[in-house]
């Protein structure tokens, strides 16, 4: 069993024991119980920290909250545009990639796979950052926060973790729109800033990775079954050492050779154990360019002198930690933007609803427009999910 599989089992067992011990603070929201349901654990976790931070930097946080409104609407426009374009692309092109996929630690068709340890740590940290930011901005505007806690979407067993804070909604609705908008925008925009922080960490980590590893070829992460590489016999996990006798040390080398090749041209691909002759296909998105049908990453090998000097445990840890930083960056960007979609209870939906109330003086008309837009984007999401599972 892999370390991720073992960690998943331990996580479910410990979580089950924790929820049982704290069962008096647990609320069960039944959907299709016991198959599909939500478990919510309410507490006062983090509330004092929210108060202290709000009291210490009120002016700065108010300013950042108002900046978040602007950034939030820019992000909303970008994700809406991208979702419309990607949806059109998946219907027009066979190579179109769904713009929305469930992020899960499960390798399955239509799923954006993330290894379990990276997945659980990333989801936990991004949820805490997201909800803590909502709570801090609520307290900056003197809005009471009744509770905080964790929630779990359950499919028989707890599967997807989340965090939440509960500002007093009656008070929220009475506040000026700019205050409400700053509270709603704080969560997704804090995820964006967290992603930028992770990018900074990765830049700082790069010298250590360079010192610890040598680039030794290119690993095939995914070989498309309908691509020329698969037809030639290449499979997931193969390490490409050379193309047409040119040594491959990194993805950039391989990309340069492919970009200079033409559809129909034959390439000799050498791995550690075998040699393959591949006839390149035409790229579905640009028929003038060559297409191999693979997803790749640089294959890193630990330097013996580095391991001897600092310990054999350090190179694997640096590689694992760099992977965590990468997924924290990717998931904070992706999930942060998703939360800005103008859909119902999402942060973007609540922001867009306030805009509708402001633009349309008739509340009934405002709710109709808000509802129509929400349904439109829900349909787009369902279409992307469906195509991802059936294509």
Secondary structure, DSSP 8 states (H G I E B T S, - for coil): --HHHHHHHHHHHHHHHHHHHTGGGEEEEEEETTTEEEEEEEE-TTHHHHHHHHHHSHHHHHHHHHHHHHHHHHHHHHHHHHHHHHHHHHHH-TT---S--EEESS--TTEEE--HHHHHHHHHHHHHHHHHHHHHHHHHTT--EEEEEEEEEEESSEEEEEEEEEE-HHHHHHS-HHHHHHHHHHHHHHHHHHHHHHHHHHHHHHHHHHHHEEEEEEEEEEE-TTSHHHHHT--TT-EEEEETTEE--SHHHHHHHHHT--TT-EEEEEESS-EEEEE-EEETTEEEEEE--EEEEEEEEE-HHHHHHH-HHHHHHHHHHHHHHHHHHHHHHHHHHHTTS--TTSHHHHHHHHHHHHH-SSHHHHHHHHHHHHHHHHHHHHHHHHHHHH-
